[in-house]
Amino acid sequence: MDESKEITFNGTTHLTQQNRKQHHQAIVWRNVMLFGYLHLAALYGVLLMFTSAKIATTIFAILMYQVSSIGITAGAHRLWSHRAYKAKWPLRVILIIFNTIAFQNHVYEWARDHRLHHKYSETNADPHNANRGFFFSHVGWLLCRKHPEIMEKGRGIDMSDLLADPIVSFQKKYYKFLMPLLCFILPTMLPVYCWGESWANSWFVATMFRYTFSLNTTWLVNSAAHMWGGRPYDRFINPSENISVALLTLGEGWHNYHHVFPWDYKAAELGDYKLNMTTAFIDFFAKIGWAYDLKTVSADTVRKRVERTGISGRADTQLSWGWDDKDLPQSDREAATIINKQG
């Protein structure tokens, strides 16, 4: 039985996606087993961290987690998914290496799914639709086949900018060779040959724990930050300001703001570098000229949006995935502040 219902915002009628009958999505048992092993291995890695692993191995795992996180946050997310800033080729090379260490699929696929997530947020075309619950939006979406609407809407997402980027294309072409080397092989070998760690400790701590922990922190943006926290910028959407997620993800937890202004390179209005290390990373490279055209939002634009859709505002149904989206309101483009502009 289809329990969908119609709602009206600003004179436009919409069908609430969360109430539609869900399409059956077959479970991918290979992924279930792989993710099951990852989490069991990571738990064993935690035990080894406190019993037999060298402190250098634990520090190395933390540093690799930070590096791979930057590859997602500053790279796949703010640069390539949202075009929130531009980067010269040396910085793009650094970010593509960091991103490959993270192993969350190559940038092209990550950005396509993420643009869908913003364009069709919390509908069946959203790859990790939070309306389907915490587990699905956290990891369940990776354990089953994609919904047909994801495939259908995905074909309409403009990806020409990434196809034109030779660094993204290189990663995409050679990902099956680069990813195992950078994510698994080298992080396991380095502790063994550099400071005499055992192979078991190196595998379970520096590789399995580090990789699984980084996956879960990214997933928390899709799950926890869509369920818990304040919504000062748009109270009609579920993405929320979640400080815990912000701390774990180097600044990705200011999610209500981010879904309202996805093209802001800071992905936040407030908070210093302690709560948004990704912004500090981008600002550093802006100072040396490797990052430029940093797009952000003026205080006046934020205030107007809060008045429109915040505490006492009305729903705004126009969604965009980022700066180059044709559906980004012209008023937002005109009000944007572009830092370190070139060209």
C-alpha positions in Angstrom: 0.0 0.0 0.0 1.3 3.4 -1.0 1.0 5.8 1.9 2.4 8.8 0.1 0.8 12.2 0.7 1.0 15.6 -0.8 2.3 18.7 1.0 2.5 22.3 -0.3 5.4 24.8 0.1 5.2 28.2 -1.4 2.4 27.2 -3.7 4.2 24.1 -5.0 2.9 20.6 -4.4 5.4 17.9 -3.4 5.1 14.2 -2.7 6.7 13.3 0.6 9.4 10.7 -0.3 9.7 9.2 3.1 6.1 8.0 2.9 6.4 6.3 -0.4 6.5 2.5 -0.5 10.1 1.4 -0.4 11.6 -0.4 -3.4 13.2 -3.7 -2.4 17.0 -3.4 -2.5 18.8 -6.7 -2.6 21.4 -7.2 0.0 25.0 -7.4 -1.2 26.3 -10.2 1.0 29.9 -9.8 -0.1 29.8 -6.2 1.4 28.1 -7.5 4.6 31.0 -10.0 5.1 33.7 -7.4 4.2 32.3 -4.7 6.5 31.8 -7.4 9.2 35.4 -8.4 9.0 36.6 -4.8 9.0 34.8 -4.0 12.3 35.9 -7.2 14.0 39.5 -6.5 12.9 39.2 -2.9 14.1 38.0 -4.1 17.5 40.9 -6.5 17.7 43.2 -3.6 16.8 41.9 -1.6 19.7 42.8 -4.5 22.0 46.3 -4.6 20.5 46.8 -0.9 20.9 46.5 -1.3 24.7 48.4 -4.6 25.0 51.2 -5.1 22.5 51.4 -2.4 19.8 54.2 0.2 20.0 53.2 3.7 20.8 54.7 4.8 17.4 52.2 2.5 15.6 49.2 4.1 17.4 50.5 7.6 16.6 51.1 6.6 13.0 47.5 5.3 12.8 46.1 8.6 14.2 48.2 10.6 11.7 47.1 8.4 8.8 43.5 8.9 9.9 44.0 12.7 9.9 45.6 12.6 6.4 42.9 10.4 4.9 40.2 12.6 6.5 41.6 15.7 4.8 41.5 13.7 1.5 37.8 13.4 2.0 36.9 16.7 3.6 39.1 19.2 1.7 39.3 17.1 -1.4 36.4 14.9 -2.4 33.9 17.0 -0.4 34.6 20.8 -0.5 36.8 20.9 -3.6 35.5 18.3 -6.0 31.9 17.8 -4.9 30.9 21.4 -4.2 33.5 23.5 -6.1 33.7 25.6 -2.9 37.2 26.7 -3.9 39.8 26.0 -6.6 43.2 24.4 -6.2 46.3 24.4 -8.3 47.7 21.1 -9.5 50.2 20.5 -6.6 47.5 20.8 -4.0 45.1 18.6 -6.1 47.9 15.9 -6.3 48.3 16.0 -2.5 44.5 15.8 -2.0 44.1 12.9 -4.5 46.9 10.9 -2.7 45.2 11.6 0.7 41.9 10.7 -0.8 43.2 7.4 -2.1 44.5 6.5 1.3 41.0 7.0 2.6 39.5 4.4 0.2 35.9 5.6 0.1 35.7 5.1 -3.7 37.4 7.3 -6.2 36.6 11.0 -6.3 34.4 10.9 -9.3 32.0 8.3 -7.8 32.2 10.0 -4.3 31.3 13.4 -5.8 28.5 12.1 -8.0 26.8 10.4 -5.0 27.4 13.5 -2.8 25.9 15.8 -5.4 22.9 13.5 -5.5 22.7 13.6 -1.7 22.4 17.4 -1.7 20.2 17.8 -4.8 17.7 15.2 -3.7 18.4 15.2 0.1 16.4 12.6 2.1 14.5 11.2 -0.8 14.9 7.9 -2.6 17.4 9.5 -4.9 19.6 10.3 -1.9 22.1 7.4 -1.7 22.1 7.5 2.2 18.5 8.7 2.8 18.4 9.5 6.5 14.6 9.1 6.5 15.2 5.4 6.3 16.8 5.4 9.8 20.2 5.6 11.5 21.6 2.3 10.4 20.7 2.7 6.7 22.1 6.2 6.5 25.2 5.2 8.4 26.3 2.0 6.7 23.2 0.1 5.5 23.2 1.9 2.1 26.5 0.3 1.4 25.1 -3.2 2.1 22.5 -3.3 -0.6 21.9 -2.4 -4.2 21.2 1.2 -5.0 17.6 2.4 -5.3 16.5 2.8 -9.0 15.9 6.5 -8.4 19.5 7.0 -7.5 20.5 5.5 -10.9 17.8 7.6 -12.7 18.6 10.9 -11.1 22.4 10.3 -11.1 22.4 10.4 -14.9 21.2 14.0 -14.7 24.0 15.2 -12.4 26.6 17.3 -14.3 30.0 15.8 -13.8 31.8 17.4 -16.7 34.0 19.4 -14.4 35.5 16.2 -12.9 35.8 14.5 -16.3 37.9 17.5 -17.4 40.2 17.3 -14.4 43.2 15.1 -15.4 44.2 14.3 -11.8 40.7 13.0 -11.0 40.7 11.1 -14.3 44.1 9.5 -13.4 42.9 8.4 -10.0 39.7 6.9 -11.5 41.6 5.0 -14.2 44.2 3.5 -11.9 42.2 3.3 -8.7 42.3 -0.5 -8.5 46.1 -0.3 -8.3 46.6 2.9 -6.3 44.1 2.2 -3.6 45.4 -1.1 -2.3 49.0 0.3 -2.3 48.2 3.5 -0.4 45.4 2.3 1.9 46.5 -1.1 2.9 50.0 -2.2 1.7 52.2 0.8 2.6 50.5 1.6 5.9 51.1 -2.0 7.0 54.7 -2.2 5.8 55.9 1.2 7.2 55.6 0.3 10.9 57.3 -3.0 10.3 60.3 -1.7 8.5 60.6 1.7 10.1 60.4 0.9 13.8 60.2 -2.9 14.1 56.5 -3.4 14.7 55.0 -6.9 14.3 53.0 -7.6 11.1 49.9 -8.4 13.2 50.0 -5.2 15.2 50.7 -3.2 12.0 47.8 -4.8 10.1 45.2 -4.6 12.9 46.2 -1.2 14.3 47.7 0.9 11.6 45.5 -0.4 8.8 42.3 -2.1 10.0 41.5 0.2 13.0 42.6 3.3 11.2 40.6 2.6 8.1 37.4 1.4 9.9 37.5 4.4 12.3 37.8 6.8 9.4 34.9 5.2 7.6 32.7 5.5 10.6 33.5 9.2 11.2 32.5 10.0 7.6 29.4 8.0 8.0 28.4 9.9 11.1 27.9 13.0 8.9 25.3 11.1 6.9 23.6 9.6 10.0 24.1 11.4 13.3 24.4 14.9 11.7 21.0 14.3 10.0 19.3 13.4 13.2 20.7 15.2 16.2 21.5 18.9 16.7 20.2 22.4 16.1 18.8 23.7 12.9 19.2 27.5 13.1 19.6 28.1 9.3 16.7 26.0 8.0 14.3 24.3 10.4 12.5 22.5 7.6 15.4 20.1 6.8 16.9 17.4 9.0 20.7 18.2 8.6 21.8 19.6 12.0 24.7 21.4 13.7 26.4 18.6 15.6 29.6 19.5 17.5 30.6 15.9 18.2 30.6 15.1 14.5 32.5 18.3 13.8 35.3 17.3 16.1 35.6 13.8 14.7 35.5 14.8 11.0 37.7 17.9 11.1 34.8 20.3 10.7 32.1 18.5 8.8 29.5 18.5 11.5 28.0 22.0 11.0 25.5 20.3 8.7 22.5 22.5 8.8 24.6 25.4 7.6 26.3 23.2 5.0 23.1 22.0 3.4 21.9 25.6 3.2 25.2 26.9 1.8 26.9 23.9 0.3 29.3 26.1 -1.8 30.9 27.8 1.3 34.5 26.5 1.6 34.3 26.6 5.4 31.2 24.4 5.5 30.3 26.5 8.6 29.5 30.0 9.8 30.9 29.8 13.3 33.7 27.8 15.1 37.4 28.3 15.0 40.1 26.0 13.7 39.9 23.7 16.7 36.4 22.7 15.4 37.2 23.0 11.7 40.7 21.8 10.9 39.7 21.4 7.2 39.2 25.1 6.9 42.6 25.7 8.5 44.2 23.4 5.9 42.5 25.2 3.0 43.4 28.6 4.5 47.1 27.6 4.7 47.2 26.7 1.1 45.4 29.9 0.2 48.1 31.8 1.9 50.8 30.2 -0.3 48.6 30.6 -3.4 47.8 26.9 -4.1 44.1 27.4 -3.1 42.1 30.3 -4.5 38.6 31.5 -5.3 37.5 30.5 -1.8 33.7 31.1 -1.7 32.0 32.0 1.5 28.8 33.7 2.7 28.4 37.2 4.0 26.9 37.8 7.4 24.0 39.7 5.8 23.2 36.8 3.5 23.2 34.4 6.5 20.9 36.7 8.4 18.4 36.9 5.6 18.4 33.2 5.2 17.8 32.6 8.9 14.9 35.1 8.7 13.5 33.2 5.7 13.8 29.6 6.8 15.2 29.6 10.3 13.5 29.8 13.6 10.4 31.6 12.4 10.8 31.3 8.6 9.1 29.3 5.9 10.3 26.3 3.9 12.7 26.8 0.9 12.5 23.9 -1.5 15.2 25.0 -4.0 18.2 22.6 -3.4 21.6 22.7 -5.1 24.7 20.6 -4.8 27.2 23.4 -4.9 28.7 26.4 -6.7 28.4 25.2 -10.3 24.9 23.8 -10.0 22.6 25.5 -12.5 19.9 25.6 -9.8 21.9 27.7 -7.4 19.9 30.9 -6.9 21.4 33.9 -8.6 20.9 35.9 -5.4 23.3 33.5 -3.7 25.9 34.0 -6.4 25.7 37.7 -6.3 25.9 37.8 -2.5 28.9 35.4 -2.3 32.2 36.6 -1.0 35.1 35.1 -3.0 38.5 35.1 -1.2 41.9 35.0 -2.9 40.2 35.4 -6.3 42.2 34.7 -9.4 41.3 35.1 -13.0 
